[in-house]
Every structure is written in structure tokens, then in C-alpha cells.
Amino acid sequence: MAVGDRERWNDKWAEAGRGTSHGSALVDLVRPWLPPSGSLLDIAGGGSSDSLHFARLGLDVTVADVSDVGLIQATQRCLAEDLKISTIEVDLETEPLPGERWDVITVANYLQRDLFESLVDHLAEDGVIGVVIATETNLERNEKPSRGFLLDRGELPTLIPGVETLHVSDSWRDNGRHEAHFVGRRR
């Protein structure tokens, strides 16, 4: 992301206070395949409460985000419940993730098509990846996110090679958005 994007997300999360009060559909989506313990990387999750929910489940959560404000908010949400997470401030469009491997990687509402293949490389053997992103069909009822941030219908599984598909669906969700949901396991 350009410097302007970092500032834009910092401004958004600063204005929102502690970020969003809700998480995405990721927690419920991946729950059947979560290990009882292990490491989880939440991509671009600083403003979401997903990291808090995953930490409540006993996972060692790391949030990677371009926004230091979002990362601070994610940390504060967890500390308020005596839970700890790790954070990585990273611009995924220009910087690589650290060379670690995680048992679970999650992505909600962040579309960078060329990132997904490298995420598979960061999964531990038998690791699980869960993704929730709105599709172009979402524009039939919602003006945001704009087209550049939306998947084509059926596109998501093609972006994540090298994993066994455990779940895939595109449909209108209870949140009023048309989203693609995907869960896969590294082979």
C-alpha cells in the first residue's frame, strides 16, 4: 500500500475509536478446522475484532496490518480481556511477511490477488487458510466496497493454489453482503 493508504487506514481506525465492534464471518467459518492450540496469522485484521475472538479460543494470534493505529486497537481489545496477541506492521504490497509458518492464516475483506499464493508458503504442514471477501455481485445492493476490492464470482479458489478445499461458497450473507467464503488445508 502507498503511504497514503497507511494514513487513510490510520485515520479511519482513529475516527472509529477501537475499530469495528464486530468481526467478520471468519471465526465461525474456520472454527470446524481450527486446531485446539497453535499459531494464527490474521492478515489486515487490525480494525476487526477477529483477533480477539481467535485469542479467546486459545490460539497464539499475530495480526499483520499496515495501520499502526489498527494494530494498537487490536492489542487493546485483547488486553482488556487479559489476552495477548502479537502484531506485525507491514505493507503487504511492498514488504514480505516474516519467514515464519502459521497453523492458521485468515484474511477478511482484504483483496490483494498476488498475496494468496505466498500465504500458502507461510502455512505449516496441514495448516488451514480461511478467507472472506465480498464479490462483484455485492454491488447489486451495496455501493461499497468498490469494484477494485471485489472478487469475481468463483474466483477465490483459483487464487489459492496448493491447498485442499475444505469449504467454498459464494452467496448473500446475513450481513447483507455477497461474499466468497473459502477454507483450505495445505497439502
C-alpha positions as CSV (number, residue, x, y, z in Angstrom):
1,M,0.0,0.0,0.0
2,A,1.1,3.5,-0.6
3,V,1.9,5.8,2.3
4,G,-1.5,7.5,1.6
5,D,-3.2,4.1,2.3
6,R,-1.4,3.8,5.6
7,E,-2.5,7.3,6.6
8,R,-6.1,6.6,5.3
9,W,-6.4,3.4,7.4
10,N,-4.8,5.1,10.5
11,D,-7.4,7.9,10.1
12,K,-10.2,5.5,9.7
13,W,-9.4,3.5,12.8
14,A,-8.6,6.6,14.8
15,E,-12.0,8.0,14.0
16,A,-13.8,4.7,14.7
17,G,-12.3,4.6,18.2
18,R,-11.4,1.0,18.9
19,G,-12.1,-0.2,15.4
20,T,-15.1,-2.2,14.4
21,S,-17.3,-3.6,17.2
22,H,-17.8,-6.8,15.2
23,G,-15.7,-9.3,13.4
24,S,-16.1,-10.9,10.1
25,A,-17.6,-14.3,9.4
26,L,-14.1,-15.9,9.7
27,V,-14.3,-17.2,13.2
28,D,-17.4,-19.2,12.5
29,L,-16.2,-20.2,9.1
30,V,-12.9,-21.8,10.2
31,R,-13.9,-23.0,13.6
32,P,-14.6,-26.6,12.5
33,W,-11.0,-26.9,11.2
34,L,-9.2,-24.9,14.0
35,P,-6.5,-26.8,16.0
36,P,-7.1,-26.8,19.8
37,S,-3.9,-24.7,20.1
38,G,-1.4,-23.2,17.7
39,S,-0.5,-20.1,15.8
40,L,-2.8,-17.9,13.7
41,L,-1.9,-15.1,11.4
42,D,-4.7,-12.5,10.8
43,I,-4.0,-10.6,7.6
44,A,-5.1,-6.9,7.6
45,G,-7.1,-7.5,10.8
46,G,-6.1,-4.5,12.9
47,G,-9.5,-2.9,12.8
48,S,-11.5,-6.0,13.2
49,S,-12.3,-7.9,16.4
50,D,-11.5,-11.3,14.8
51,S,-8.1,-11.4,16.6
52,L,-9.9,-11.1,19.9
53,H,-12.2,-14.0,19.1
54,F,-9.4,-16.2,17.9
55,A,-7.4,-15.4,21.1
56,R,-10.4,-16.3,23.2
57,L,-10.2,-19.7,21.5
58,G,-6.7,-20.2,22.8
59,L,-4.7,-19.6,19.6
60,D,-1.5,-17.6,19.6
61,V,-2.6,-14.7,17.4
62,T,-0.5,-12.4,15.3
63,V,-2.1,-9.6,13.4
64,A,-0.4,-8.2,10.3
65,D,-1.6,-4.8,9.2
66,V,-0.4,-1.6,7.5
67,S,-2.1,0.5,10.2
68,D,-0.2,1.0,13.4
69,V,-3.4,2.5,14.8
70,G,-5.4,-0.6,13.9
71,L,-2.7,-2.8,15.5
72,I,-2.8,-0.8,18.7
73,Q,-6.6,-1.1,18.8
74,A,-6.4,-4.9,18.3
75,T,-3.9,-5.2,21.1
76,Q,-6.0,-3.0,23.4
77,R,-9.2,-5.1,22.7
78,C,-7.3,-8.2,23.7
79,L,-5.6,-6.7,26.7
80,A,-9.0,-5.6,28.0
81,E,-9.7,-9.3,28.4
82,D,-6.3,-10.3,29.7
83,L,-5.4,-11.8,26.3
84,K,-2.2,-11.2,24.4
85,I,-1.6,-11.0,20.7
86,S,1.5,-10.2,18.6
87,T,1.4,-7.6,15.8
88,I,3.4,-7.0,12.6
89,E,3.2,-3.6,11.0
90,V,3.7,-4.4,7.3
91,D,2.8,-3.0,4.0
92,L,1.9,-6.2,2.2
93,E,2.0,-4.6,-1.2
94,T,5.7,-3.7,-0.8
95,E,7.1,-5.8,2.1
96,P,7.1,-9.6,2.6
97,L,5.8,-11.3,5.7
98,P,8.4,-12.7,8.1
99,G,9.6,-16.2,7.1
100,E,7.5,-17.9,9.8
101,R,4.9,-20.5,9.4
102,W,1.5,-20.5,11.0
103,D,-1.1,-23.2,11.7
104,V,-3.9,-21.0,10.6
105,I,-4.0,-17.9,8.3
106,T,-7.1,-15.8,8.0
107,V,-8.0,-13.0,5.6
108,A,-11.2,-10.9,5.8
109,N,-12.2,-8.1,3.5
110,Y,-8.7,-7.6,2.1
111,L,-8.0,-8.3,-1.6
112,Q,-4.5,-8.4,-2.9
113,R,-4.7,-11.2,-5.5
114,D,-0.9,-11.8,-5.7
115,L,-0.6,-12.3,-2.0
116,F,-2.6,-15.5,-1.6
117,E,0.0,-17.8,-3.2
118,S,2.7,-16.6,-0.8
119,L,0.3,-17.1,2.1
120,V,0.2,-20.8,1.3
121,D,4.0,-20.8,1.7
122,H,3.6,-19.4,5.2
123,L,1.2,-22.2,6.3
124,A,2.6,-25.0,8.4
125,E,2.1,-28.5,7.1
126,D,-1.6,-29.3,7.3
127,G,-2.2,-25.6,8.1
128,V,-5.6,-24.0,7.4
129,I,-6.4,-20.8,5.5
130,G,-9.7,-19.1,5.8
131,V,-10.8,-16.2,3.6
132,V,-13.9,-14.0,3.5
133,I,-14.1,-11.3,0.7
134,A,-17.1,-9.7,-1.0
135,T,-17.7,-10.4,-4.6
136,E,-18.7,-8.2,-7.6
137,T,-22.4,-9.3,-7.0
138,N,-22.3,-7.2,-3.8
139,L,-22.6,-4.1,-6.0
140,E,-26.2,-5.1,-6.8
141,R,-27.2,-4.0,-3.3
142,N,-24.2,-2.1,-1.9
143,E,-22.0,0.7,-3.4
144,K,-19.1,-0.3,-1.2
145,P,-16.6,-1.8,-1.4
146,S,-15.9,-0.5,-4.9
147,R,-15.2,-2.9,-7.8
148,G,-11.4,-2.9,-7.3
149,F,-11.8,-4.5,-3.9
150,L,-14.2,-7.3,-5.0
151,L,-13.7,-10.8,-6.3
152,D,-15.3,-12.2,-9.4
153,R,-17.8,-15.0,-8.6
154,G,-15.9,-18.3,-8.3
155,E,-12.5,-16.6,-8.4
156,L,-11.3,-17.2,-4.8
157,P,-10.3,-20.9,-5.0
158,T,-8.2,-20.1,-8.1
159,L,-6.1,-17.6,-6.1
160,I,-5.1,-20.2,-3.5
161,P,-3.1,-23.0,-5.2
162,G,-1.6,-25.8,-3.2
163,V,-4.4,-26.3,-0.8
164,E,-7.2,-28.9,-0.4
165,T,-10.5,-27.1,-0.5
166,L,-12.5,-27.8,2.7
167,H,-15.3,-25.3,2.1
168,V,-16.1,-22.8,-0.6
169,S,-19.3,-20.8,-1.2
170,D,-20.4,-17.5,-2.8
171,S,-23.7,-16.1,-1.6
172,W,-25.6,-13.3,0.1
173,R,-24.8,-13.4,3.8
174,D,-26.8,-12.3,6.9
175,N,-24.7,-9.1,7.0
176,G,-26.3,-8.0,3.7
177,R,-23.1,-8.6,1.6
178,H,-22.5,-11.0,-1.2
179,E,-19.3,-12.8,0.0
180,A,-17.0,-15.6,-1.1
181,H,-16.0,-17.9,1.8
182,F,-13.1,-20.3,1.5
183,V,-11.3,-22.7,3.8
184,G,-8.4,-24.8,2.6
185,R,-5.7,-27.0,4.1
186,R,-2.1,-27.1,2.9
187,R,-1.3,-30.3,1.2
